[in-house]
Amino acid sequence: MTGIKKKLLILSAVSMFLLSGCASALKDGAEALEEGDYETAAASFQQAVSEEEEDRENLAAAYQGLGMSDYELGSYAGALEAFENAVDNGAEQTVQLYNLMGVSAIQTGDYEKGLEYIQAGLALSDAGSDGERADAGLIQEMEYNEIICLERQADWESAKEKIAAYIEKYPDDEAAQKEAEFLKTR
């Protein structure tokens, strides 16, 4: 995910936390997240998780903030667990959230789970149920990651089909061109 997209997602989440009048630990976490102090944000969100057990909305927000902090820190296993807990506690299911979950799973080497989340995010985008259309660059990234997941699972035929459609849609993507050449050998 590009820096600009991550920043927009972070700012969106921070705004949600601050506007909802969340508890102190959530607010502290949101402010630290906005400032790029991800370790402080993670600690604050972890505290909020333990404090917000009775309030599912705040608990979902705390888990989502924790996931975003862990993601930024490169702790992808922790990020994935936190994002999954956010969804389990009623967090809004968005294309962006499923992308973060998919990338986190990919980073941990769980390509099956990564594919599941990427495809769920793409389905949300196709259905237009994300409230607003997902950014075209994000969709392109997700479609490419879908191919990588298929390849890593040795599902060569599906990967070849997806890369052909991808190149037709994004003919200037040089990395995809190389990927297509690689897949021809499979």
C-alpha positions in Angstrom: 0.0 0.0 0.0 1.4 3.4 -0.9 2.3 5.9 1.7 -0.5 8.3 0.6 -3.1 5.5 0.8 -1.9 4.5 4.3 -1.9 8.1 5.5 -5.5 8.6 4.2 -6.6 5.3 5.9 -4.9 6.4 9.1 -6.4 9.9 9.0 -9.9 8.4 8.4 -9.6 6.1 11.3 -8.2 8.8 13.6 -11.1 11.1 12.6 -13.5 8.3 13.5 -11.9 7.8 16.9 -11.8 11.5 17.7 -15.4 12.2 16.5 -16.9 9.3 18.4 -15.8 10.7 21.7 -14.0 7.5 22.5 -12.4 6.8 25.8 -9.0 8.2 26.8 -6.8 5.3 25.7 -8.6 5.2 22.2 -8.1 9.0 21.9 -4.4 8.7 22.9 -3.9 5.9 20.5 -5.5 7.8 17.6 -3.4 10.9 18.3 -0.2 8.8 18.4 -1.2 7.0 15.2 -1.8 10.3 13.5 1.7 11.6 14.7 3.3 8.4 13.4 4.3 7.2 16.9 3.2 3.7 16.2 4.7 2.1 19.4 2.8 4.5 21.6 -0.3 4.0 19.5 0.0 0.3 19.8 0.3 0.5 23.6 -2.6 2.9 23.9 -4.8 0.7 21.7 -3.8 -2.4 23.7 -4.9 -0.6 26.8 -8.2 0.4 25.1 -8.8 -3.3 24.2 -8.6 -4.3 27.8 -10.8 -1.3 28.9 -13.5 -1.6 26.2 -14.6 -5.2 26.6 -18.2 -4.2 27.2 -18.5 -1.7 24.4 -18.3 -3.5 21.0 -18.0 -0.4 18.9 -15.1 1.0 20.9 -13.6 -2.5 21.1 -13.7 -2.8 17.3 -12.1 0.6 17.0 -9.4 -0.3 19.5 -8.6 -3.5 17.6 -8.6 -1.7 14.3 -6.2 1.0 15.7 -4.0 -1.8 17.2 -4.0 -3.5 13.8 -3.0 -0.3 12.0 -0.2 0.4 14.5 1.1 -3.2 14.3 0.9 -3.0 10.5 3.0 0.2 10.5 5.5 -1.4 12.8 5.9 -4.4 10.5 4.3 -6.8 13.0 2.0 -8.4 10.5 0.9 -11.4 12.5 -0.2 -9.0 15.3 -1.9 -6.7 12.8 -3.8 -9.6 11.2 -5.0 -10.8 14.6 -6.1 -7.3 15.6 -7.9 -6.7 12.3 -9.7 -10.1 12.6 -10.7 -9.2 16.1 -12.0 -5.8 14.8 -14.2 -7.5 12.3 -15.4 -10.0 14.9 -16.4 -7.1 17.0 -18.4 -5.3 14.3 -15.9 -3.0 12.6 -17.1 -1.8 9.3 -15.9 -4.1 6.6 -14.2 -2.1 3.9 -12.1 -2.7 0.9 -9.2 -1.0 2.7 -9.6 -3.2 5.8 -9.6 -6.4 3.7 -6.6 -5.2 1.8 -4.7 -4.6 5.1 -5.8 -8.1 6.3 -4.7 -9.7 3.0 -1.3 -8.0 2.9 -0.7 -8.9 6.6 -1.5 -12.5 5.9 0.8 -12.5 2.8 3.6 -11.0 4.9 3.2 -13.9 7.4 3.4 -16.4 4.5 -0.2 -17.4 4.8 -1.1 -17.1 1.1 -4.4 -19.0 1.5 -5.7 -16.6 4.1 -4.2 -13.7 2.1 -6.1 -14.8 -1.0 -9.3 -15.1 1.0 -9.1 -11.6 2.3 -8.0 -10.0 -1.0 -10.9 -11.7 -2.8 -13.3 -10.6 -0.1 -12.1 -7.0 -0.5 -12.4 -7.2 -4.3 -15.9 -8.6 -3.9 -16.8 -5.6 -1.7 -15.4 -3.3 -4.3 -17.4 -5.0 -7.1 -20.6 -4.8 -5.1 -20.0 -1.1 -4.4 -20.9 -1.8 -0.7 -17.9 0.1 0.6 -20.0 3.3 0.8 -17.6 5.0 -1.6 -15.7 3.3 -4.4 -12.3 2.1 -3.5 -9.3 3.9 -5.0 -8.3 2.5 -8.4 -4.7 2.1 -7.3 -5.8 0.0 -4.3 -7.9 -2.2 -6.5 -4.9 -2.7 -8.9 -2.7 -3.6 -5.9 -5.2 -6.1 -4.7 -5.6 -7.7 -8.1 -1.9 -8.1 -8.4 -1.6 -9.6 -4.8 -4.4 -12.0 -5.8 -2.1 -13.3 -8.6 0.8 -13.6 -6.2 -1.3 -15.6 -3.7 -2.4 -18.0 -6.4 1.1 -18.4 -7.6 2.5 -19.1 -4.1 -0.2 -21.8 -3.7 0.9 -23.3 -7.1 -2.5 -22.7 -8.6 -0.8 -22.0 -12.0 -3.8 -22.1 -14.2 -5.8 -19.6 -12.1 -2.7 -17.4 -11.8 -2.2 -17.5 -15.6 -5.9 -16.5 -16.2 -5.7 -13.7 -13.6 -2.4 -12.3 -15.0 -3.8 -12.3 -18.6 -6.8 -10.3 -17.4 -4.6 -8.1 -15.3 -2.3 -7.2 -18.2 -5.2 -6.5 -20.4 -6.5 -4.1 -17.8 -3.1 -2.6 -16.8 -0.9 -3.0 -19.9 1.8 -0.6 -18.6 2.6 -2.6 -15.4 6.2 -3.9 -16.0 6.2 -6.1 -12.9 3.1 -7.8 -14.2 4.7 -8.3 -17.6 7.6 -10.1 -15.9 5.2 -12.1 -13.8 3.4 -13.2 -16.9 6.6 -14.4 -18.5 7.4 -16.3 -15.3 4.0 -17.9 -15.3 4.4 -19.1 -18.9 7.2 -21.4 -17.6 4.7 -23.1 -15.2 
